[in-house]
Amino acid sequence: VEETIKGRKALFSKNYSTAKKVQILSSKGNFEKAKSLMIEMSENYKILIDYFPENTKEGFKTEALPIIWEEKENFNNLMTKASTDMIELTKIIEDSDDIRGTLTKFIWSNCKACHSKYRAEH
């Protein structure tokens, strides 16, 4: 249980730091490196779906709210959407007229949607 909770926290933390790198790289026009990081984030979101078994609702400083397990399908769908959005972002980022807005739509809005509903305030 401890390994699972710490593992999911580490993956979410990694995606956050990677998203910040994607934003910096994209704003500098380094799209190839940014795209490889987007693909990495996409894979992490797929993996995260399996990091919320029933026995990991409590302990080890989890910030996951019980609603994750009550609405497991919705949570899984959000992780899948985040994963899919990252792949979509790789296809459109170079042609975007508003890189910041595009990143908000495809990365940060997914983070916000999850945090506002499924994560305890910290």
C-alpha positions as CSV (number, residue, x, y, z in Angstrom):
1,V,0.0,0.0,0.0
2,E,2.7,2.4,1.0
3,E,4.6,1.8,-2.3
4,T,1.5,2.4,-4.4
5,I,0.5,5.6,-2.6
6,K,4.1,7.0,-2.8
7,G,4.3,5.8,-6.4
8,R,1.2,7.7,-7.5
9,K,2.3,10.8,-5.7
10,A,5.7,10.6,-7.4
11,L,4.1,10.2,-10.8
12,F,1.8,13.2,-10.3
13,S,4.7,15.2,-9.1
14,K,6.8,14.1,-12.0
15,N,4.1,15.1,-14.5
16,Y,3.8,18.5,-12.8
17,S,7.5,19.2,-13.1
18,T,7.5,17.8,-16.7
19,A,4.6,20.1,-17.6
20,K,6.6,23.1,-16.4
21,K,9.5,22.0,-18.6
22,V,7.1,21.5,-21.5
23,Q,5.8,25.1,-21.0
24,I,9.4,26.5,-21.0
25,L,10.5,24.5,-24.0
26,S,7.4,25.3,-26.0
27,S,7.7,29.0,-25.3
28,K,11.3,28.9,-26.5
29,G,10.3,27.0,-29.7
30,N,12.0,23.8,-28.7
31,F,9.1,21.6,-29.8
32,E,10.9,18.3,-30.4
33,K,12.1,18.1,-26.8
34,A,8.7,19.3,-25.5
35,K,6.9,16.7,-27.6
36,S,9.0,13.9,-26.1
37,L,8.1,15.1,-22.7
38,M,4.4,15.3,-23.6
39,I,4.5,11.7,-24.7
40,E,6.1,10.7,-21.4
41,M,3.3,12.6,-19.5
42,S,0.7,10.8,-21.6
43,E,2.1,7.4,-20.6
44,N,2.2,8.4,-17.0
45,Y,-1.5,9.3,-17.0
46,K,-2.3,5.8,-18.4
47,I,-0.2,4.2,-15.6
48,L,-1.8,6.3,-12.9
49,I,-5.2,4.6,-13.5
50,D,-3.8,1.5,-11.9
51,Y,-2.4,3.4,-8.8
52,F,-5.8,3.7,-7.1
53,P,-6.8,0.3,-5.8
54,E,-9.4,0.1,-3.0
55,N,-6.8,-0.5,-0.3
56,T,-5.0,2.8,-0.9
57,K,-7.7,5.2,0.3
58,E,-5.8,6.2,3.4
59,G,-2.4,6.5,4.9
60,F,1.1,7.6,3.9
61,K,0.0,11.3,3.5
62,T,-2.3,10.6,0.5
63,E,-4.1,13.6,-0.7
64,A,-6.5,11.6,-2.7
65,L,-10.1,12.2,-1.8
66,P,-12.6,9.3,-1.3
67,I,-14.6,10.5,-4.3
68,I,-11.9,8.9,-6.5
69,W,-13.2,5.5,-5.5
70,E,-16.8,6.6,-5.5
71,E,-16.5,7.9,-9.0
72,K,-13.8,5.6,-10.3
73,E,-15.0,5.5,-13.9
74,N,-15.1,9.4,-14.0
75,F,-11.6,9.6,-12.5
76,N,-10.2,7.0,-14.9
77,N,-11.9,8.9,-17.8
78,L,-10.2,12.1,-16.7
79,M,-6.8,10.3,-16.6
80,T,-7.5,8.9,-20.1
81,K,-8.5,12.4,-21.3
82,A,-5.3,13.9,-19.9
83,S,-3.3,11.2,-21.7
84,T,-5.1,11.7,-25.0
85,D,-4.8,15.5,-24.7
86,M,-1.1,15.2,-24.3
87,I,-0.9,13.3,-27.6
88,E,-3.2,15.8,-29.3
89,L,-0.9,18.6,-28.0
90,T,2.1,17.1,-29.8
91,K,0.2,17.4,-33.1
92,I,-0.8,21.1,-32.7
93,I,1.7,22.9,-30.5
94,E,4.0,24.0,-33.3
95,D,1.2,25.6,-35.2
96,S,-0.4,27.3,-32.3
97,D,-0.7,31.1,-32.4
98,D,-1.2,31.1,-28.6
99,I,1.2,28.7,-27.0
100,R,0.3,29.6,-23.4
101,G,-3.5,29.3,-24.2
102,T,-2.9,25.9,-25.9
103,L,-0.9,24.6,-23.0
104,T,-3.6,25.8,-20.6
105,K,-6.3,24.0,-22.6
106,F,-4.4,20.7,-23.0
107,I,-2.4,20.5,-19.8
108,W,-3.3,22.9,-17.0
109,S,-7.1,22.6,-17.3
110,N,-6.7,18.8,-16.8
111,C,-4.6,19.4,-13.7
112,K,-7.1,21.8,-12.4
113,A,-10.1,19.5,-13.1
114,C,-8.5,16.7,-11.2
115,H,-7.1,18.8,-8.3
116,S,-10.4,20.6,-7.7
117,K,-12.4,17.4,-7.4
118,Y,-10.1,14.6,-6.4
119,R,-7.3,16.0,-4.3
120,A,-7.4,17.4,-0.8
121,E,-6.3,20.9,-0.3
122,H,-2.7,21.3,0.8
